[in-house]
Protein backbone atom coordinates (compact mmCIF):
# COMPACT_ATOMS: atom_id res chain seq x y z
CA UNK A 1 0.00 0.00 0.00
CA UNK A 2 1.01 3.57 -0.63
CA UNK A 3 1.11 6.05 2.23
CA UNK A 4 -1.08 9.12 1.83
CA UNK A 5 0.88 12.27 1.05
CA UNK A 6 -0.33 15.51 2.59
CA UNK A 7 -1.42 17.97 -0.08
CA UNK A 8 -0.45 21.60 0.24
CA UNK A 9 -0.42 24.76 -1.87
CA UNK A 10 2.39 25.94 -4.11
CA UNK A 11 2.30 29.43 -5.64
CA UNK A 12 3.70 31.12 -8.74
CA UNK A 13 3.81 34.85 -8.00
CA UNK A 14 4.61 35.76 -11.61
CA UNK A 15 1.55 33.96 -13.04
CA UNK A 16 -0.60 34.63 -9.93
CA UNK A 17 -1.75 31.02 -9.63
CA UNK A 18 -1.64 28.31 -6.97
CA UNK A 19 -1.54 24.54 -7.26
CA UNK A 20 -2.39 21.96 -4.61
CA UNK A 21 0.12 19.11 -4.69
CA UNK A 22 1.60 16.48 -2.44
CA UNK A 23 4.34 17.88 -0.21
CA UNK A 24 7.83 16.47 -0.68
CA UNK A 25 10.60 18.86 0.43
CA UNK A 26 13.16 16.95 -1.64
CA UNK A 27 11.32 17.65 -4.89
CA UNK A 28 11.50 21.05 -6.60
CA UNK A 29 8.22 22.28 -8.04
CA UNK A 30 8.01 24.42 -11.19
CA UNK A 31 5.10 26.36 -12.62
CA UNK A 32 3.53 24.57 -15.59
CA UNK A 33 2.83 27.95 -17.20
CA UNK A 34 6.19 29.76 -16.96
CA UNK A 35 8.55 27.00 -15.62
CA UNK A 36 9.78 29.22 -12.77
CA UNK A 37 10.11 27.68 -9.29
CA UNK A 38 6.94 27.49 -7.20
CA UNK A 39 6.90 28.73 -3.59
CA UNK A 40 5.47 26.50 -0.86
CA UNK A 41 2.61 28.52 0.66
CA UNK A 42 1.16 25.99 3.13
CA UNK A 43 -1.99 23.94 3.55
CA UNK A 44 -4.17 26.79 4.87
CA UNK A 45 -3.41 29.10 1.94
CA UNK A 46 -6.27 30.69 -0.02
CA UNK A 47 -5.26 32.38 -3.25
CA UNK A 48 -6.60 35.85 -3.95
CA UNK A 49 -8.35 36.46 -7.27
CA UNK A 50 -5.85 36.59 -10.12
CA UNK A 51 -6.86 40.12 -11.10
CA UNK A 52 -6.25 41.48 -7.54
CA UNK A 53 -2.70 42.71 -8.13
CA UNK A 54 -2.42 44.45 -4.73
CA UNK A 55 -3.32 41.23 -2.87
CA UNK A 56 -0.68 39.32 -4.84
CA UNK A 57 1.91 42.01 -4.03
CA UNK A 58 1.03 41.66 -0.34
CA UNK A 59 1.34 37.89 -0.68
CA UNK A 60 4.74 38.25 -2.35
CA UNK A 61 6.06 40.26 0.62
CA UNK A 62 4.80 37.62 3.04
CA UNK A 63 6.20 34.62 1.14
CA UNK A 64 9.57 36.27 0.48
CA UNK A 65 9.82 37.05 4.22
CA UNK A 66 9.35 33.35 4.96
CA UNK A 67 5.76 33.66 6.21
CA UNK A 68 3.61 30.72 5.10
CA UNK A 69 0.03 29.64 5.70
CA UNK A 70 0.20 26.42 7.73
CA UNK A 71 -2.63 25.12 9.88
CA UNK A 72 -2.11 24.86 13.59
CA UNK A 73 -3.91 22.41 15.84
CA UNK A 74 -7.38 23.98 15.83
CA UNK A 75 -6.94 27.29 14.07
CA UNK A 76 -5.83 28.54 10.71
CA UNK A 77 -2.42 30.06 10.10
CA UNK A 78 -2.92 33.03 12.44
CA UNK A 79 -2.81 36.72 11.59
CA UNK A 80 -1.57 37.80 8.15
CA UNK A 81 -1.71 41.36 6.72
CA UNK A 82 -4.46 41.74 4.12
CA UNK A 83 -3.26 44.82 2.24
CA UNK A 84 -0.15 46.80 1.38
CA UNK A 85 -0.94 49.51 3.93
CA UNK A 86 -0.76 46.95 6.76
CA UNK A 87 2.44 45.49 5.28
CA UNK A 88 4.12 48.93 5.11
CA UNK A 89 3.03 49.70 8.68
CA UNK A 90 4.52 46.44 9.96
CA UNK A 91 7.75 46.79 7.97
CA UNK A 92 8.19 50.31 9.39
CA UNK A 93 7.63 48.93 12.92
CA UNK A 94 10.19 46.16 12.32
CA UNK A 95 12.82 48.68 11.15
CA UNK A 96 12.21 51.00 14.12
CA UNK A 97 12.33 48.19 16.67
CA UNK A 98 15.05 46.10 15.02
CA UNK A 99 12.62 43.16 14.89
CA UNK A 100 12.60 40.28 12.38
CA UNK A 101 10.34 41.06 9.41
CA UNK A 102 8.52 37.71 9.61
CA UNK A 103 7.65 38.37 13.27
CA UNK A 104 6.36 41.87 12.52
CA UNK A 105 4.21 40.58 9.66
CA UNK A 106 2.54 37.90 11.79
CA UNK A 107 1.89 39.91 14.99
CA UNK A 108 -1.78 40.38 15.73
CA UNK A 109 -1.32 43.83 17.27
CA UNK A 110 1.64 46.16 17.11
CA UNK A 111 2.59 47.67 20.48
C-alpha positions as a LaTeX table, in Angstrom:
\begin{tabular}{lrrr}
\hline
Residue & $x$ (\AA) & $y$ (\AA) & $z$ (\AA) \\
\hline
Unk1 & 0.00 & 0.00 & 0.00 \\
Unk2 & 1.01 & 3.57 & $-0.63$ \\
Unk3 & 1.11 & 6.05 & 2.23 \\
Unk4 & $-1.08$ & 9.12 & 1.83 \\
Unk5 & 0.88 & 12.27 & 1.05 \\
Unk6 & $-0.33$ & 15.51 & 2.59 \\
Unk7 & $-1.42$ & 17.97 & $-0.08$ \\
Unk8 & $-0.45$ & 21.60 & 0.24 \\
Unk9 & $-0.42$ & 24.76 & $-1.87$ \\
Unk10 & 2.39 & 25.94 & $-4.11$ \\
Unk11 & 2.30 & 29.43 & $-5.64$ \\
Unk12 & 3.70 & 31.12 & $-8.74$ \\
Unk13 & 3.81 & 34.85 & $-8.00$ \\
Unk14 & 4.61 & 35.76 & $-11.61$ \\
Unk15 & 1.55 & 33.96 & $-13.04$ \\
Unk16 & $-0.60$ & 34.63 & $-9.93$ \\
Unk17 & $-1.75$ & 31.02 & $-9.63$ \\
Unk18 & $-1.64$ & 28.31 & $-6.97$ \\
Unk19 & $-1.54$ & 24.54 & $-7.26$ \\
Unk20 & $-2.39$ & 21.96 & $-4.61$ \\
Unk21 & 0.12 & 19.11 & $-4.69$ \\
Unk22 & 1.60 & 16.48 & $-2.44$ \\
Unk23 & 4.34 & 17.88 & $-0.21$ \\
Unk24 & 7.83 & 16.47 & $-0.68$ \\
Unk25 & 10.60 & 18.86 & 0.43 \\
Unk26 & 13.16 & 16.95 & $-1.64$ \\
Unk27 & 11.32 & 17.65 & $-4.89$ \\
Unk28 & 11.50 & 21.05 & $-6.60$ \\
Unk29 & 8.22 & 22.28 & $-8.04$ \\
Unk30 & 8.01 & 24.42 & $-11.19$ \\
Unk31 & 5.10 & 26.36 & $-12.62$ \\
Unk32 & 3.53 & 24.57 & $-15.59$ \\
Unk33 & 2.83 & 27.95 & $-17.20$ \\
Unk34 & 6.19 & 29.76 & $-16.96$ \\
Unk35 & 8.55 & 27.00 & $-15.62$ \\
Unk36 & 9.78 & 29.22 & $-12.77$ \\
Unk37 & 10.11 & 27.68 & $-9.29$ \\
Unk38 & 6.94 & 27.49 & $-7.20$ \\
Unk39 & 6.90 & 28.73 & $-3.59$ \\
Unk40 & 5.47 & 26.50 & $-0.86$ \\
Unk41 & 2.61 & 28.52 & 0.66 \\
Unk42 & 1.16 & 25.99 & 3.13 \\
Unk43 & $-1.99$ & 23.94 & 3.55 \\
Unk44 & $-4.17$ & 26.79 & 4.87 \\
Unk45 & $-3.41$ & 29.10 & 1.94 \\
Unk46 & $-6.27$ & 30.69 & $-0.02$ \\
Unk47 & $-5.26$ & 32.38 & $-3.25$ \\
Unk48 & $-6.60$ & 35.85 & $-3.95$ \\
Unk49 & $-8.35$ & 36.46 & $-7.27$ \\
Unk50 & $-5.85$ & 36.59 & $-10.12$ \\
Unk51 & $-6.86$ & 40.12 & $-11.10$ \\
Unk52 & $-6.25$ & 41.48 & $-7.54$ \\
Unk53 & $-2.70$ & 42.71 & $-8.13$ \\
Unk54 & $-2.42$ & 44.45 & $-4.73$ \\
Unk55 & $-3.32$ & 41.23 & $-2.87$ \\
Unk56 & $-0.68$ & 39.32 & $-4.84$ \\
Unk57 & 1.91 & 42.01 & $-4.03$ \\
Unk58 & 1.03 & 41.66 & $-0.34$ \\
Unk59 & 1.34 & 37.89 & $-0.68$ \\
Unk60 & 4.74 & 38.25 & $-2.35$ \\
Unk61 & 6.06 & 40.26 & 0.62 \\
Unk62 & 4.80 & 37.62 & 3.04 \\
Unk63 & 6.20 & 34.62 & 1.14 \\
Unk64 & 9.57 & 36.27 & 0.48 \\
Unk65 & 9.82 & 37.05 & 4.22 \\
Unk66 & 9.35 & 33.35 & 4.96 \\
Unk67 & 5.76 & 33.66 & 6.21 \\
Unk68 & 3.61 & 30.72 & 5.10 \\
Unk69 & 0.03 & 29.64 & 5.70 \\
Unk70 & 0.20 & 26.42 & 7.73 \\
Unk71 & $-2.63$ & 25.12 & 9.88 \\
Unk72 & $-2.11$ & 24.86 & 13.59 \\
Unk73 & $-3.91$ & 22.41 & 15.84 \\
Unk74 & $-7.38$ & 23.98 & 15.83 \\
Unk75 & $-6.94$ & 27.29 & 14.07 \\
Unk76 & $-5.83$ & 28.54 & 10.71 \\
Unk77 & $-2.42$ & 30.06 & 10.10 \\
Unk78 & $-2.92$ & 33.03 & 12.44 \\
Unk79 & $-2.81$ & 36.72 & 11.59 \\
Unk80 & $-1.57$ & 37.80 & 8.15 \\
Unk81 & $-1.71$ & 41.36 & 6.72 \\
Unk82 & $-4.46$ & 41.74 & 4.12 \\
Unk83 & $-3.26$ & 44.82 & 2.24 \\
Unk84 & $-0.15$ & 46.80 & 1.38 \\
Unk85 & $-0.94$ & 49.51 & 3.93 \\
Unk86 & $-0.76$ & 46.95 & 6.76 \\
Unk87 & 2.44 & 45.49 & 5.28 \\
Unk88 & 4.12 & 48.93 & 5.11 \\
Unk89 & 3.03 & 49.70 & 8.68 \\
Unk90 & 4.52 & 46.44 & 9.96 \\
Unk91 & 7.75 & 46.79 & 7.97 \\
Unk92 & 8.19 & 50.31 & 9.39 \\
Unk93 & 7.63 & 48.93 & 12.92 \\
Unk94 & 10.19 & 46.16 & 12.32 \\
Unk95 & 12.82 & 48.68 & 11.15 \\
Unk96 & 12.21 & 51.00 & 14.12 \\
Unk97 & 12.33 & 48.19 & 16.67 \\
Unk98 & 15.05 & 46.10 & 15.02 \\
Unk99 & 12.62 & 43.16 & 14.89 \\
Unk100 & 12.60 & 40.28 & 12.38 \\
Unk101 & 10.34 & 41.06 & 9.41 \\
Unk102 & 8.52 & 37.71 & 9.61 \\
Unk103 & 7.65 & 38.37 & 13.27 \\
Unk104 & 6.36 & 41.87 & 12.52 \\
Unk105 & 4.21 & 40.58 & 9.66 \\
Unk106 & 2.54 & 37.90 & 11.79 \\
Unk107 & 1.89 & 39.91 & 14.99 \\
Unk108 & $-1.78$ & 40.38 & 15.73 \\
Unk109 & $-1.32$ & 43.83 & 17.27 \\
Unk110 & 1.64 & 46.16 & 17.11 \\
Unk111 & 2.59 & 47.67 & 20.48 \\
\hline
\end{tabular}
